[in-house]
Each structure stands twice: as structure tokens, then as C-alpha cells.
Amino acid sequence: MTSVINVALDTLLQALSLNTAWVSLRADSRFLPPAAIPLPPHGFLLGPVRNLPASLEQSDRYYLTRSPECHCQELLRTGRLNHAINVVECDRLRDAVKTDANNRGLRFHASMPLYSGDEAIGIMNFAMEDWQLLSAADLQLLSTSIELLRSALERAHLFDLSENQRHHLEQELELARLVQVSLLPKKLPKIPGFSLSAFWKPATEISGDFYGIYKLPDQQWGLVIADVCGKGASAALFMAMTYSLIRERVEKEQSPASLITKINQSLCQQLPEVNFVTCFYAILNPLNNTLTYATAGHNPPIFRKASGEVGQLLRGSMALGVVKDAKYEDRVVSLESGDSLVIFTDGVTDAINSQDDMYELARFQAAVGSAAGKAAPLLKHLKNDLSTWVGETHQYDDITLLVLTRD
């Protein structure tokens, strides 16, 4: 809003062939931010100024800010200043002259009210040497400017509100992002005989994807990856709810199917018909090199044997949060030396390139089959292949990858 006033002030000074002007703004206006300084009793703040004489600049512009209110401020406050007028001798200019500071002969000013919408928010004063210097045409120009400025200031106010809301939203989203990041493993654990690597990239500031790695009793490890339907704040909140339920029960349940069943029942009970989440949960037993897993509507992970053969684990039951009495089943796979498991969300296979072609499962499996054996280089190869395919195309879904390799 201040930028609009500044432009108008400079334009009108040039049009009127004047040099000195100042703006008084009502401190109680809803269009102005709260003042950081004590307000004068008359309730006006000094706004933009132009080319003030020494008499008005002295003592931190005392004569323009002092109490009581001046005549033009009183006219605005009482609703009697609704068009541009020539004002009789200004008491602020008159009193400033008495200090013997250079006043450049300025004794009078014309005034025009400033409106934003229907609210009078301030006054624009144009100083001059002679009383009623401005002609009727000059005053008509100022009065016309009032109406032009009215809509411009209202639009500027609405823009400022929008920008403030956007900035506030960005701060909230950044806080939500930091909270989400804090839920993910800060460092991948070292599991004897195995290597792990992970990648998490939200499509926006906050994500509906998450993964977790949990140390369990008897030297076992829990691996989970989940994908909430949708994006944005609602998906992120549902993700946090699901994460909390899993974290609460992960050390209490003896099997993946049991854990998933309990999580599904809780989601259906607490948030019926709100959303759903796909989930893959597995328990790794490094002592016998087995992986026991259950799937709830999630993409079956890709399983690559040491021989290079690539396939998928078996598909499971429906997503969590859909049907309270859904049944889930444990399955077991043995991991030989050199075997790899790639767990992923559909943001990978659904990624599109500039021709709107999907990356798709077949290409992803081919990338898994052509990569190096260990978890870290395997993940790097997958990320590079996906990035090459997508190019500069905007990412529209969250991407999460979790790679497990037996050494």
C-alpha cells in the first residue's frame, strides 16, 4: 500500500509543479499494520514525505507529528474532508517558522483525503507559498485522483493481505516439513550382514509418504514404507497419524500381519471414511536371513536375486483405513547373499516425462536388474535412471525408495 501512495505522491507533485508534500495516516485504520512506536494522542502517523524544509525536518519532524491534531486532520476524523481543498494558513507550518529555521516561505497547503474502499485512511498535503495557489482545475485533478487511488489502495490492501497469508502459510508448511523430516530415520542402522539405503522426496513441502526402520527384540528389524492417498496437508496429517500408530505398536506385535491388522482397525475406528494408506511392513531376521512381510494395498517390492533375476513379492490385501475387518497374511522370503529388495511408493512408477509417458514398472525393474549389487550404488543407479527419464518435468507425487541388500 505504501508503494502506491509513494507513486501517487510523486506523480501529483509533478503534475501540480510543486516540491513539498507529506502524508498523514490514521493509526487506527484496519489497513495499516500495528504501529511499533507509541501513538500520538491525535491518532495520526506521519507517512511518506517529499522535500521538507529544514523547519519541518527539525527535531525529528516534531511539527508534523506533535499534538494536538491539525485542522485538516480534524476534518478527516469528523468526516468533513471528502474532496480536495485549499487550506487556510497551516498552523504546523506557521509554528515551525517561529523557530527561525529555514521554511522556504511555505505557509499554506492543499489537502486531499486518501481512501481505501470506503474507509478514510489519511491525508495527502501539498505545501505552497501562496494561499489558494491551486486552481479549480488543480483541485479537480486531485479529487479525481482520490477515486483512482481509492480502488488502487483497496487492491494493494487485498494484495498485502494475500501476501501475508501466503507468507504465514509458507512458514506453517516449512514447520510441518521439519516435523515430518524429524519422523524419518536420522541415520540408517548398521545391520550385520545387510546394507540399507533410502531416498525420500516430497512433491510439495509436505508429504504423504514415509518410511521407518525399527530395532525389534531378538536382534530383528522392522522395515515399513507407507503412502497416504492424496497430497498436501490432509495427507500429511493422515501420515502422521499412521506413523504414530505404527511406532506405538511396532515392538508389541510379533508379526507384520498382526501389526497391519491393528493399525487398520485403529484407522477405521478413529478416522472412518476420511482417507486410506497403502503400507508394506516386514520383519528382517538377520540370524536366519529371512524376511517376513505383509502388504496392505501397497506396490509389491521388487526382489532381485544374486543371479540377476528380477521379480516382485506377492501382492497383499487392501489398503489400511478402508474395511475394519480386512484380513492380512504373513509371507516369508529367504535372502541369499547378493539378493536385493527394493521397496517403493507409486510416485516412482507413476513419474512422467515431458511427453507425459509414465516411468512404469517394467522400466523400473529393468533399472533394478542393471544396477550394482550393494544398497547404496543400487539406489544411486535407480535415482539417476528416474531423473534421466523425468528430466525437467514437475514432480507431482511423493517418491520414496528403501533398498535392502544382503551382503
Buried (B, 14 or more C-beta within 10 A) or exposed (E): BEEBBBEBBEEBBEEBEBBBBBBBBBBEBEBBEEEEEEEBEBBBBBBBBBBBBEBBBBEEBBBBBBEEBBBBBEBBBEEEBBEBBBBEEBEBBEEBBEBEBEBBEBBBBBBBBBBBBEBBBBBBBBBBEEEEBBEEEBBEBBBEBBEEBBEBBBBBBBEBEEEEEEEEEEEEBEEBBEEBEEBBBEEBEEBEEBBBBBBBBBBBBBBBBBBBBBEBEEEBBBBBBBBBBBBBBBBBBBBBBBBEBBEEBBEEBEBBBBBBBBBBBBBBEEBEEEBBBBBBBBBBBBEEBBBBBBBBBBBBBBBBBBEEEBEEBEEBBBBBBBEEEBEBBBBEBEBEEBBBBBBBBBBBBBBBBEEEEEBBBEBBBEBBBEBEBBBBBBBBBBBEBBEEBBEEBEBEBBBBBBBBBBE
